Amino acid sequence: MNNTPIKKIRSVFTVKNKSFLTPHFIRVVFDIREDQLPLLSEVTSGSNNKIFIPPKGVKLIYFPERGREINSELVAKVRTYTNRSIDLEKRELTIDFVVHGENGPASAWAINAQAGDCLGIGMKQSHKPILPNLESYLLVGDATAVPVISAILEQLAVGVTAKVFLEVTEKSDELMLCSAASVDIRWLYNPEPERGSLLSHCIKQFQMNNPAQNNFVFVAAEYSTVKDLKVFFRVQLGWDPDFISTTTYWKSGASEEATVEKQQGTL
Ligand SMILES: Cc1cc2nc3c(=O)[nH]c(=O)nc-3n(C[C@H](O)[C@H](O)[C@H](O)COP(=O)(O)OP(=O)(O)OC[C@H]3O[C@@H](n4cnc5c(N)ncnc54)[C@H](O)[C@@H]3O)c2cc1C
């Protein structure tokens, strides 16, 4: 067993460019400086991170630290995102943000971000694959999980199969996803994700293969969907929890402080 502690990285990154991939997805590409390359070479695309967002008008990143008093008007807000891709050759780190308005610091930051802006980003060094290596996958996510599911699909091998359910705001938010695996994607559209999701209902209608130990279920979405599907797979279907991963990515009506922080730990 490898008992080497996982190294955590915190660094300040500069925006290289920003673009709207679709009406509700903003892609922000950060420059990886020479001195950040060794740190990033140990991080997997698709892993999650913590972003540290400076308050409006504050140019420096004041990382919150236990035991260190920092003026609350300066300290960065922490949110969880996905390292959509890490390209060491181009020296680019990419994060895709769902645009849900200026009601949250992360979404607001992405909407207003410009080349040259800074963001603190924390990650874990690990080459562990995002999901275990198996023969087939059921991947379920709302818009916030499109980045991680895109990265998972890119990492699946030839001969593997994946059935994917993704819910986005509207048809024009569909993205082109690449994979060597045999992938069947069903897109669902939901203009008001804060008011509920179609995912649970849709998954329950779907005829699923018996989960022989070669099938893995991954669910990442809003709290109510995750809670519902966790019960569905584990209790109603009685599937082996070792082959099911369910993670709340956000909670309607609550900021991240109030929801996922406790699940992820601090990076
Ligand atoms: C492991 C992990 C990986 C994630 N990866 C990504 C990612 O790559 N891209 C991404 O966009 N998100 C991702 N998320 C989700 C993201 O962290 C949350 O959506 C987060 O709440 C956004 O922070 P905020 O500051 O914009 O809003 P907050 O301040 O947290 O919330 C403010 C208000 O906005 C609402 N809200 C938050 N998110 C949404 C949303 N998506 N749609 C509608 N209303 C919302 C809240 O319910 C609240 O009422 C990930 C979450 C986790 C746990």
The ligand as an SDF file (V2000), in Angstrom:
LIG
                    3D

 53 58  0  0  0  0  0  0  0  0999 V2000
  -16.4090   18.4210   -7.2210 C   0  0  0  0  0  0  0  0  0  0  0  0
  -17.1750   19.5870   -7.8720 C   0  0  0  0  0  0  0  0  0  0  0  0
  -16.8240   19.9950   -9.1460 C   0  0  0  0  0  0  0  0  0  0  0  0
  -17.5230   21.0600   -9.7660 C   0  0  0  0  0  0  0  0  0  0  0  0
  -17.1550   21.4460  -11.0160 N   0  0  0  0  0  0  0  0  0  0  0  0
  -17.8080   22.4830  -11.6200 C   0  0  0  0  0  0  0  0  0  0  0  0
  -17.3970   22.9430  -12.9070 C   0  0  0  0  0  0  0  0  0  0  0  0
  -16.4040   22.4820  -13.4790 O   0  0  0  0  0  0  0  0  0  0  0  0
  -18.1180   23.9450  -13.4730 N   0  0  0  0  0  0  0  0  0  0  0  0
  -19.2080   24.5280  -12.8260 C   0  0  0  0  0  0  0  0  0  0  0  0
  -19.8080   25.4390  -13.3970 O   0  0  0  0  0  0  0  0  0  0  0  0
  -19.5790   24.1230  -11.6130 N   0  0  0  0  0  0  0  0  0  0  0  0
  -18.9070   23.1320  -10.9800 C   0  0  0  0  0  0  0  0  0  0  0  0
  -19.2790   22.7280   -9.7240 N   0  0  0  0  0  0  0  0  0  0  0  0
  -20.4600   23.3830   -9.1130 C   0  0  0  0  0  0  0  0  0  0  0  0
  -20.1120   24.7350   -8.4710 C   0  0  0  0  0  0  0  0  0  0  0  0
  -19.1450   24.5400   -7.4440 O   0  0  0  0  0  0  0  0  0  0  0  0
  -21.3920   25.3150   -7.8510 C   0  0  0  0  0  0  0  0  0  0  0  0
  -22.3410   25.5760   -8.8510 O   0  0  0  0  0  0  0  0  0  0  0  0
  -21.1190   26.5830   -7.0300 C   0  0  0  0  0  0  0  0  0  0  0  0
  -22.1880   26.7700   -6.1420 O   0  0  0  0  0  0  0  0  0  0  0  0
  -20.9590   27.8290   -7.8880 C   0  0  0  0  0  0  0  0  0  0  0  0
  -20.5500   28.8760   -7.0330 O   0  0  0  0  0  0  0  0  0  0  0  0
  -21.1150   30.3690   -7.1800 P   0  0  0  0  0  0  0  0  0  0  0  0
  -20.2090   31.2170   -6.3690 O   0  0  0  0  0  0  0  0  0  0  0  0
  -21.3130   30.7030   -8.6210 O   0  0  0  0  0  0  0  0  0  0  0  0
  -22.5650   30.2860   -6.5040 O   0  0  0  0  0  0  0  0  0  0  0  0
  -22.8930   30.1380   -4.9170 P   0  0  0  0  0  0  0  0  0  0  0  0
  -22.4760   31.3610   -4.1710 O   0  0  0  0  0  0  0  0  0  0  0  0
  -22.3600   28.8370   -4.4310 O   0  0  0  0  0  0  0  0  0  0  0  0
  -24.4800   30.0850   -4.9630 O   0  0  0  0  0  0  0  0  0  0  0  0
  -25.2620   31.2800   -5.1650 C   0  0  0  0  0  0  0  0  0  0  0  0
  -26.6470   30.8900   -5.6830 C   0  0  0  0  0  0  0  0  0  0  0  0
  -26.5100   30.3460   -6.9830 O   0  0  0  0  0  0  0  0  0  0  0  0
  -27.1470   29.0680   -7.0700 C   0  0  0  0  0  0  0  0  0  0  0  0
  -26.3700   28.1980   -7.9690 N   0  0  0  0  0  0  0  0  0  0  0  0
  -25.1400   27.6800   -7.7790 C   0  0  0  0  0  0  0  0  0  0  0  0
  -24.7610   26.9370   -8.8290 N   0  0  0  0  0  0  0  0  0  0  0  0
  -25.7880   26.9920   -9.7170 C   0  0  0  0  0  0  0  0  0  0  0  0
  -25.9980   26.4310  -11.0040 C   0  0  0  0  0  0  0  0  0  0  0  0
  -25.0870   25.6530  -11.6100 N   0  0  0  0  0  0  0  0  0  0  0  0
  -27.1780   26.7050  -11.6330 N   0  0  0  0  0  0  0  0  0  0  0  0
  -28.1250   27.4880  -11.0500 C   0  0  0  0  0  0  0  0  0  0  0  0
  -27.9680   28.0490   -9.8230 N   0  0  0  0  0  0  0  0  0  0  0  0
  -26.8060   27.8020   -9.1660 C   0  0  0  0  0  0  0  0  0  0  0  0
  -27.1380   28.5440   -5.6230 C   0  0  0  0  0  0  0  0  0  0  0  0
  -28.1740   27.6230   -5.4100 O   0  0  0  0  0  0  0  0  0  0  0  0
  -27.3240   29.8120   -4.8180 C   0  0  0  0  0  0  0  0  0  0  0  0
  -28.6920   30.1380   -4.7180 O   0  0  0  0  0  0  0  0  0  0  0  0
  -18.5920   21.6910   -9.0860 C   0  0  0  0  0  0  0  0  0  0  0  0
  -18.9250   21.2760   -7.7780 C   0  0  0  0  0  0  0  0  0  0  0  0
  -18.2290   20.2380   -7.1810 C   0  0  0  0  0  0  0  0  0  0  0  0
  -18.6010   19.8100   -5.7800 C   0  0  0  0  0  0  0  0  0  0  0  0
  1  2  1  0
  2  3  1  0
  2 52  2  0
  3  4  2  0
  4  5  1  0
  4 50  1  0
  5  6  2  0
  6  7  1  0
  6 13  1  0
  7  8  2  0
  7  9  1  0
  9 10  1  0
 10 11  2  0
 10 12  1  0
 12 13  2  0
 13 14  1  0
 14 15  1  0
 14 50  1  0
 15 16  1  0
 16 17  1  0
 16 18  1  0
 18 19  1  0
 18 20  1  0
 20 21  1  0
 20 22  1  0
 22 23  1  0
 23 24  1  0
 24 25  2  0
 24 26  1  0
 24 27  1  0
 27 28  1  0
 28 29  2  0
 28 30  1  0
 28 31  1  0
 31 32  1  0
 32 33  1  0
 33 34  1  0
 33 48  1  0
 34 35  1  0
 35 36  1  0
 35 46  1  0
 36 37  1  0
 36 45  1  0
 37 38  2  0
 38 39  1  0
 39 40  1  0
 39 45  2  0
 40 41  1  0
 40 42  2  0
 42 43  1  0
 43 44  2  0
 44 45  1  0
 46 47  1  0
 46 48  1  0
 48 49  1  0
 50 51  2  0
 51 52  1  0
 52 53  1  0
M  END
$$$$
